[in-house]
């Protein structure tokens, strides 16, 4: 009995000693299995750099009409001072002789008291009649002297003194003088009525009725209204892109079409007039160091311009001049040009910087001679100065998203020192 109990106790003791060893061995086995067969984690995607959202335009050659910009002031074709050629009291003035008044060629503008000059005409007529009578008498005496010479039996041709030739010539001279005096008296009488030399407008009135004037007194400043001119300076860089109207002598060239130049004014509201280039000045302006052309507006005060603000002498205007038409030109907006020397294009989804040469440029467009090729994808989005090689996403609106589904932000692009916005932005 005691022997059986002892065996059971010994077995329990041995079991207690072996249990920790078994657990430890199991743990070691599990660790070895895990070490030999580690769990596989899902592959991690490499982070993608954000895309720069940009808009682009295709650079394609096209025919381009060059339009040059200029400015100037309106000047009349003819501007002169109306002066009195005879003296006297002013007895009448045309109602249109006032600042801004219009008149037609031949209209009587000012009348000077003509009575003194009418009397001078009558005196000159009397002198002419007396000179004619004196000539008749001198001619008769000369003829009588010839007859007396022949009646006395003298041979040969009588001398001039015998024939009273000097007295006859003196009578003829007095007749000529009397006729000239009459002509001058009539001319002075005509000049008491001062007529308009051309169709025009009064710029400034200087006299009034009752005023006594002397010869060469200024009566009014006037200018012609058949057409006005604008003196327009051209930039030196614009000269190769315009046909200058200087290869023709005056009168050989017909007036150009009125769409060659568009004249624009903001005085009293926006108004425009069609004009034509008529001539080029013969020298470079010494102060501006520029060449000037003359634009002409025909009949600026005519019926076709009724109902709008009339153009004024001395008025400042701007001009758009039609230049040459360039074939197969590469034209890009100024807003895509940075610092006047380079642009950005997209090549295979990557932003690239291109240095360019500009042959001509206005406020909106630029004609490129080198640096861009037909078909290039020009970036039109204002970027500043970014680094070449940036990956871009080309968009046509604001819905472009990057690889993570977030809205692309062009402002997050890396920027180089000296960042500047493009021209025109």
C-alpha positions, 0 to 999 in steps of 0.5 A, a space after each residue: 500500500 505504501 509502495 503504491 503511494 510512493 510511486 504516484 507521488 514520484 510520478 507527480 514530482 517528475 511531471 511538475 519538473 518536465 512541464 516547464 521544460 516542455 513549455 520552453 521547448 515549444 516556445 523555442 520551436 515556435 520562434 524558430 518556425 517564425 524566424 525561418 518563415 517571416 510574415 510578408 508585408 504588402 509592398 509599399 508604393 514609392 511616394 509620387 511628387 505632386 503634379 503642377 497643373 498648367 494650361 497650354 496652347 499649341 504654337 502654330 504658324 499663321 498669317 499675322 496682321 501687324 498693327 502699330 500703336 502711336 499717338 499725336 495731336 490733331 492739326 489742321 492742313 492749313 492754318 492762317 491769320 486773317 489780316 486786313 490789307 487796307 485800313 478803315 472802320 469795320 462796318 460789318 462782320 459775318 455772324 459766323 465769325 466767332 470762335 468755332 464758327 464755320 464758313 465756306 470759301 468765298 464767304 464775306 467775313 469782314 467789311 471795312 468802310 469802303 467810301 474812301 476807296 470808292 472816292 479813290 476809284 473815281 479819282 483814278 478814273 478821272 486821271 485815266 481820262 485825262 491821260 487818254 486825252 493827253 495821249 490823243 493830243 500828243 499823238 496828233 502833234 506828232 502826226 502834224 509835225 510829220 506833215 509839216 516836215 514833208 510840206 516844207 520839202 525836207 528829205 529823209 526821215 525826220 528826227 524824234 525831236 521833230 516828230 515830238 516822239 518824247 512827248 508822245 512816249 511821256 503821254 503813253 507812260 502817263 496813260 499806263 500809270 493812270 490805268 495802274 492807279 485805277 486798278 490799284 484803287 479798285 483792288 483796294 476797294 475790293 479788299 474792303 470786303 474780306 472773303 474767306 480764302 477756303 472753307 474752314 472754321 474760326 479758331 479765334 476772333 480778334 476784332 469787332 464792329 466799329 473798330 478802326 483797323 490799319 493794314 496788316 491788322 489781325 482780324 481772326 485766326 482760321 483753319 481749313 476743314 477739308 481735312 486734318 492731319 495727325 503727326 504720328 511717331 514710330 518706334 525704330 523697331 516698328 519701321 521694318 513692319 510698315 510700308 512708309 508712304 515716301 516713295 511717291 512724289 507729291 500728287 503721284 500717290 492717291 490718298 490711301 484707304 481710310 482703314 489704314 489708320 484708326 484714330 481713337 479719342 476719349 474726349 467726350 466719350 470714345 470716338 474713332 475716325 478712319 484715316 490714311 497715311 499720306 506722307 513721311 517726314 524727311 528727317 528724324 525728329 531731333 528730340 524724340 529720335 524717331 521718324 514721324 508719319 502723317 495721317 490724314 482724316 478727310 472731311 472730319 466735319 462733314 455729314 458722315 461725322 454728324 451726331 458725334 463729338 466733333 474732332 478738335 484742333 490740338 486734341 490728343 488722340 491715339 492711333 492704330 496703324 495697319 502694318 505689314 502682313 506677316 506670313 507663317 509667323 509664330 505669335 504668342 501672347 505677351 503674358 507667356 513671356 518671362 523677363 522679356 527673354 524666355 517662356 515655358 513649354 511642356 515636353 513629355 509631361 515635363 516643364 522646360 524653359 526656352 530662351 526666345 528671340 522677339 522680332 516685334 512686340 505690341 501690348 498683347 502679342 509677340 512675334 518669335 523668330 527663334 526658341 520655339 518651333 511649330 507644334 510646341 506646347 506653350 504654357 499659358 498659366 502664370 508660373 513665375 520662374 520655376 525649375 525645368 524638369 517639374 512634372 506637370 498636368 495639362 488642363 483646360 479648366 480648374 478641375 485637374 487633380 494629382 495622382 493622390 486625387 487632390 486638386 493640383 496647386 501651381 503655387 506649390 511648385 519649387 521656385 528659383 531665386 529671382 522669381 518674377 511674374 511674366 510680362 503683362 501679368 
